[in-house]
Amino acid sequence: IEQAIERAGTKAGNKGAEAAMGTIEMVNVLRQIESAK
């Protein structure tokens, strides 16, 4: 269990959450660009 918790990101950070947030941010930027046209 400890190993799984470590992989999920205690020290290194949660890369899955970071990727999801980056994707959401990119979608929002693309929407802003589209609505500005």
mmCIF file of the N, C-alpha and C atoms, coordinates in Angstrom:
data_MODEL
# 
_entry.id   MODEL 
# 
loop_
_atom_site.group_PDB 
_atom_site.id 
_atom_site.type_symbol 
_atom_site.label_atom_id 
_atom_site.label_alt_id 
_atom_site.label_comp_id 
_atom_site.label_asym_id 
_atom_site.label_entity_id 
_atom_site.label_seq_id 
_atom_site.pdbx_PDB_ins_code 
_atom_site.Cartn_x 
_atom_site.Cartn_y 
_atom_site.Cartn_z 
_atom_site.occupancy 
_atom_site.B_iso_or_equiv 
_atom_site.pdbx_formal_charge 
_atom_site.auth_seq_id 
_atom_site.auth_comp_id 
_atom_site.auth_asym_id 
_atom_site.auth_atom_id 
_atom_site.pdbx_PDB_model_num 
ATOM 1   N N  . ILE A 1 1  ? 0.837   -1.200 0.000   1.00 0.00 ? 1  ILE A N  1 
ATOM 2   C CA . ILE A 1 1  ? 0.000   0.000  0.000   1.00 0.00 ? 1  ILE A CA 1 
ATOM 3   C C  . ILE A 1 1  ? 0.870   1.247  0.000   1.00 0.00 ? 1  ILE A C  1 
ATOM 4   N N  . GLU A 1 2  ? 1.913   1.261  0.822   1.00 0.00 ? 2  GLU A N  1 
ATOM 5   C CA . GLU A 1 2  ? 2.799   2.432  0.857   1.00 0.00 ? 2  GLU A CA 1 
ATOM 6   C C  . GLU A 1 2  ? 3.390   2.717  -0.517  1.00 0.00 ? 2  GLU A C  1 
ATOM 7   N N  . GLN A 1 3  ? 3.767   1.641  -1.223  1.00 0.00 ? 3  GLN A N  1 
ATOM 8   C CA . GLN A 1 3  ? 4.351   1.805  -2.550  1.00 0.00 ? 3  GLN A CA 1 
ATOM 9   C C  . GLN A 1 3  ? 3.343   2.457  -3.506  1.00 0.00 ? 3  GLN A C  1 
ATOM 10  N N  . ALA A 1 4  ? 2.107   2.047  -3.423  1.00 0.00 ? 4  ALA A N  1 
ATOM 11  C CA . ALA A 1 4  ? 1.070   2.624  -4.284  1.00 0.00 ? 4  ALA A CA 1 
ATOM 12  C C  . ALA A 1 4  ? 0.856   4.095  -3.963  1.00 0.00 ? 4  ALA A C  1 
ATOM 13  N N  . ILE A 1 5  ? 0.867   4.427  -2.693  1.00 0.00 ? 5  ILE A N  1 
ATOM 14  C CA . ILE A 1 5  ? 0.697   5.824  -2.284  1.00 0.00 ? 5  ILE A CA 1 
ATOM 15  C C  . ILE A 1 5  ? 1.862   6.666  -2.805  1.00 0.00 ? 5  ILE A C  1 
ATOM 16  N N  . GLU A 1 6  ? 3.073   6.133  -2.697  1.00 0.00 ? 6  GLU A N  1 
ATOM 17  C CA . GLU A 1 6  ? 4.249   6.847  -3.219  1.00 0.00 ? 6  GLU A CA 1 
ATOM 18  C C  . GLU A 1 6  ? 4.117   7.085  -4.721  1.00 0.00 ? 6  GLU A C  1 
ATOM 19  N N  . ARG A 1 7  ? 3.678   6.045  -5.449  1.00 0.00 ? 7  ARG A N  1 
ATOM 20  C CA . ARG A 1 7  ? 3.527   6.182  -6.903  1.00 0.00 ? 7  ARG A CA 1 
ATOM 21  C C  . ARG A 1 7  ? 2.426   7.172  -7.244  1.00 0.00 ? 7  ARG A C  1 
ATOM 22  N N  . ALA A 1 8  ? 1.409   7.250  -6.416  1.00 0.00 ? 8  ALA A N  1 
ATOM 23  C CA . ALA A 1 8  ? 0.306   8.170  -6.680  1.00 0.00 ? 8  ALA A CA 1 
ATOM 24  C C  . ALA A 1 8  ? 0.740   9.611  -6.480  1.00 0.00 ? 8  ALA A C  1 
ATOM 25  N N  . GLY A 1 9  ? 1.838   9.804  -5.792  1.00 0.00 ? 9  GLY A N  1 
ATOM 26  C CA . GLY A 1 9  ? 2.404   11.138 -5.772  1.00 0.00 ? 9  GLY A CA 1 
ATOM 27  C C  . GLY A 1 9  ? 2.400   11.839 -4.445  1.00 0.00 ? 9  GLY A C  1 
ATOM 28  N N  . THR A 1 10 ? 3.207   11.402 -3.528  1.00 0.00 ? 10 THR A N  1 
ATOM 29  C CA . THR A 1 10 ? 3.368   12.184 -2.307  1.00 0.00 ? 10 THR A CA 1 
ATOM 30  C C  . THR A 1 10 ? 4.565   13.101 -2.467  1.00 0.00 ? 10 THR A C  1 
ATOM 31  N N  . LYS A 1 11 ? 5.715   12.537 -2.857  1.00 0.00 ? 11 LYS A N  1 
ATOM 32  C CA . LYS A 1 11 ? 6.930   13.340 -3.007  1.00 0.00 ? 11 LYS A CA 1 
ATOM 33  C C  . LYS A 1 11 ? 7.071   13.893 -4.420  1.00 0.00 ? 11 LYS A C  1 
ATOM 34  N N  . ALA A 1 12 ? 6.838   13.054 -5.408  1.00 0.00 ? 12 ALA A N  1 
ATOM 35  C CA . ALA A 1 12 ? 7.066   13.454 -6.798  1.00 0.00 ? 12 ALA A CA 1 
ATOM 36  C C  . ALA A 1 12 ? 5.916   14.281 -7.359  1.00 0.00 ? 12 ALA A C  1 
ATOM 37  N N  . GLY A 1 13 ? 4.804   14.344 -6.682  1.00 0.00 ? 13 GLY A N  1 
ATOM 38  C CA . GLY A 1 13 ? 3.638   15.046 -7.197  1.00 0.00 ? 13 GLY A CA 1 
ATOM 39  C C  . GLY A 1 13 ? 2.739   14.091 -7.957  1.00 0.00 ? 13 GLY A C  1 
ATOM 40  N N  . ASN A 1 14 ? 1.494   14.439 -8.058  1.00 0.00 ? 14 ASN A N  1 
ATOM 41  C CA . ASN A 1 14 ? 0.526   13.588 -8.743  1.00 0.00 ? 14 ASN A CA 1 
ATOM 42  C C  . ASN A 1 14 ? 0.502   13.969 -10.220 1.00 0.00 ? 14 ASN A C  1 
ATOM 43  N N  . LYS A 1 15 ? 1.218   13.217 -11.034 1.00 0.00 ? 15 LYS A N  1 
ATOM 44  C CA . LYS A 1 15 ? 1.358   13.548 -12.454 1.00 0.00 ? 15 LYS A CA 1 
ATOM 45  C C  . LYS A 1 15 ? 0.036   13.408 -13.209 1.00 0.00 ? 15 LYS A C  1 
ATOM 46  N N  . GLY A 1 16 ? -0.808  12.479 -12.799 1.00 0.00 ? 16 GLY A N  1 
ATOM 47  C CA . GLY A 1 16 ? -2.104  12.333 -13.467 1.00 0.00 ? 16 GLY A CA 1 
ATOM 48  C C  . GLY A 1 16 ? -2.959  13.570 -13.280 1.00 0.00 ? 16 GLY A C  1 
ATOM 49  N N  . ALA A 1 17 ? -2.990  14.087 -12.071 1.00 0.00 ? 17 ALA A N  1 
ATOM 50  C CA . ALA A 1 17 ? -3.758  15.301 -11.794 1.00 0.00 ? 17 ALA A CA 1 
ATOM 51  C C  . ALA A 1 17 ? -3.156  16.488 -12.530 1.00 0.00 ? 17 ALA A C  1 
ATOM 52  N N  . GLU A 1 18 ? -1.831  16.550 -12.574 1.00 0.00 ? 18 GLU A N  1 
ATOM 53  C CA . GLU A 1 18 ? -1.173  17.646 -13.297 1.00 0.00 ? 18 GLU A CA 1 
ATOM 54  C C  . GLU A 1 18 ? -1.538  17.596 -14.776 1.00 0.00 ? 18 GLU A C  1 
ATOM 55  N N  . ALA A 1 19 ? -1.544  16.411 -15.351 1.00 0.00 ? 19 ALA A N  1 
ATOM 56  C CA . ALA A 1 19 ? -1.883  16.258 -16.767 1.00 0.00 ? 19 ALA A CA 1 
ATOM 57  C C  . ALA A 1 19 ? -3.332  16.655 -17.022 1.00 0.00 ? 19 ALA A C  1 
ATOM 58  N N  . ALA A 1 20 ? -4.227  16.251 -16.142 1.00 0.00 ? 20 ALA A N  1 
ATOM 59  C CA . ALA A 1 20 ? -5.641  16.595 -16.292 1.00 0.00 ? 20 ALA A CA 1 
ATOM 60  C C  . ALA A 1 20 ? -5.840  18.102 -16.208 1.00 0.00 ? 20 ALA A C  1 
ATOM 61  N N  . MET A 1 21 ? -5.182  18.736 -15.246 1.00 0.00 ? 21 MET A N  1 
ATOM 62  C CA . MET A 1 21 ? -5.315  20.189 -15.104 1.00 0.00 ? 21 MET A CA 1 
ATOM 63  C C  . MET A 1 21 ? -4.753  20.903 -16.334 1.00 0.00 ? 21 MET A C  1 
ATOM 64  N N  . GLY A 1 22 ? -3.640  20.405 -16.849 1.00 0.00 ? 22 GLY A N  1 
ATOM 65  C CA . GLY A 1 22 ? -3.065  20.993 -18.056 1.00 0.00 ? 22 GLY A CA 1 
ATOM 66  C C  . GLY A 1 22 ? -4.005  20.879 -19.238 1.00 0.00 ? 22 GLY A C  1 
ATOM 67  N N  . THR A 1 23 ? -4.668  19.746 -19.357 1.00 0.00 ? 23 THR A N  1 
ATOM 68  C CA . THR A 1 23 ? -5.617  19.531 -20.452 1.00 0.00 ? 23 THR A CA 1 
ATOM 69  C C  . THR A 1 23 ? -6.806  20.469 -20.326 1.00 0.00 ? 23 THR A C  1 
ATOM 70  N N  . ILE A 1 24 ? -7.341  20.600 -19.124 1.00 0.00 ? 24 ILE A N  1 
ATOM 71  C CA . ILE A 1 24 ? -8.477  21.500 -18.892 1.00 0.00 ? 24 ILE A CA 1 
ATOM 72  C C  . ILE A 1 24 ? -8.081  22.940 -19.210 1.00 0.00 ? 24 ILE A C  1 
ATOM 73  N N  . GLU A 1 25 ? -6.884  23.326 -18.794 1.00 0.00 ? 25 GLU A N  1 
ATOM 74  C CA . GLU A 1 25 ? -6.398  24.676 -19.068 1.00 0.00 ? 25 GLU A CA 1 
ATOM 75  C C  . GLU A 1 25 ? -6.290  24.911 -20.576 1.00 0.00 ? 25 GLU A C  1 
ATOM 76  N N  . MET A 1 26 ? -5.774  23.923 -21.298 1.00 0.00 ? 26 MET A N  1 
ATOM 77  C CA . MET A 1 26 ? -5.632  24.053 -22.748 1.00 0.00 ? 26 MET A CA 1 
ATOM 78  C C  . MET A 1 26 ? -6.995  24.175 -23.420 1.00 0.00 ? 26 MET A C  1 
ATOM 79  N N  . VAL A 1 27 ? -7.970  23.390 -22.981 1.00 0.00 ? 27 VAL A N  1 
ATOM 80  C CA . VAL A 1 27 ? -9.323  23.473 -23.541 1.00 0.00 ? 27 VAL A CA 1 
ATOM 81  C C  . VAL A 1 27 ? -9.897  24.864 -23.315 1.00 0.00 ? 27 VAL A C  1 
ATOM 82  N N  . ASN A 1 28 ? -9.704  25.415 -22.118 1.00 0.00 ? 28 ASN A N  1 
ATOM 83  C CA . ASN A 1 28 ? -10.206 26.757 -21.826 1.00 0.00 ? 28 ASN A CA 1 
ATOM 84  C C  . ASN A 1 28 ? -9.548  27.806 -22.711 1.00 0.00 ? 28 ASN A C  1 
ATOM 85  N N  . VAL A 1 29 ? -8.250  27.693 -22.923 1.00 0.00 ? 29 VAL A N  1 
ATOM 86  C CA . VAL A 1 29 ? -7.543  28.640 -23.794 1.00 0.00 ? 29 VAL A CA 1 
ATOM 87  C C  . VAL A 1 29 ? -8.076  28.539 -25.221 1.00 0.00 ? 29 VAL A C  1 
ATOM 88  N N  . LEU A 1 30 ? -8.248  27.313 -25.716 1.00 0.00 ? 30 LEU A N  1 
ATOM 89  C CA . LEU A 1 30 ? -8.758  27.134 -27.076 1.00 0.00 ? 30 LEU A CA 1 
ATOM 90  C C  . LEU A 1 30 ? -10.170 27.705 -27.215 1.00 0.00 ? 30 LEU A C  1 
ATOM 91  N N  . ARG A 1 31 ? -10.993 27.547 -26.196 1.00 0.00 ? 31 ARG A N  1 
ATOM 92  C CA . ARG A 1 31 ? -12.347 28.122 -26.229 1.00 0.00 ? 31 ARG A CA 1 
ATOM 93  C C  . ARG A 1 31 ? -12.289 29.642 -26.283 1.00 0.00 ? 31 ARG A C  1 
ATOM 94  N N  . GLN A 1 32 ? -11.374 30.226 -25.508 1.00 0.00 ? 32 GLN A N  1 
ATOM 95  C CA . GLN A 1 32 ? -11.228 31.687 -25.514 1.00 0.00 ? 32 GLN A CA 1 
ATOM 96  C C  . GLN A 1 32 ? -10.783 32.169 -26.891 1.00 0.00 ? 32 GLN A C  1 
ATOM 97  N N  . ILE A 1 33 ? -9.867  31.441 -27.507 1.00 0.00 ? 33 ILE A N  1 
ATOM 98  C CA . ILE A 1 33 ? -9.393  31.815 -28.843 1.00 0.00 ? 33 ILE A CA 1 
ATOM 99  C C  . ILE A 1 33 ? -10.542 31.738 -29.843 1.00 0.00 ? 33 ILE A C  1 
ATOM 100 N N  . GLU A 1 34 ? -11.322 30.670 -29.777 1.00 0.00 ? 34 GLU A N  1 
ATOM 101 C CA . GLU A 1 34 ? -12.451 30.502 -30.694 1.00 0.00 ? 34 GLU A CA 1 
ATOM 102 C C  . GLU A 1 34 ? -13.486 31.608 -30.515 1.00 0.00 ? 34 GLU A C  1 
ATOM 103 N N  . SER A 1 35 ? -13.777 31.980 -29.275 1.00 0.00 ? 35 SER A N  1 
ATOM 104 C CA . SER A 1 35 ? -14.806 32.998 -29.045 1.00 0.00 ? 35 SER A CA 1 
ATOM 105 C C  . SER A 1 35 ? -14.300 34.396 -29.387 1.00 0.00 ? 35 SER A C  1 
ATOM 106 N N  . ALA A 1 36 ? -12.986 34.577 -29.486 1.00 0.00 ? 36 ALA A N  1 
ATOM 107 C CA . ALA A 1 36 ? -12.425 35.882 -29.824 1.00 0.00 ? 36 ALA A CA 1 
ATOM 108 C C  . ALA A 1 36 ? -12.454 36.135 -31.333 1.00 0.00 ? 36 ALA A C  1 
ATOM 109 N N  . LYS A 1 37 ? -12.699 35.084 -32.122 1.00 0.00 ? 37 LYS A N  1 
ATOM 110 C CA . LYS A 1 37 ? -12.700 35.236 -33.588 1.00 0.00 ? 37 LYS A CA 1 
ATOM 111 C C  . LYS A 1 37 ? -13.949 35.937 -34.063 1.00 0.00 ? 37 LYS A C  1 
# 
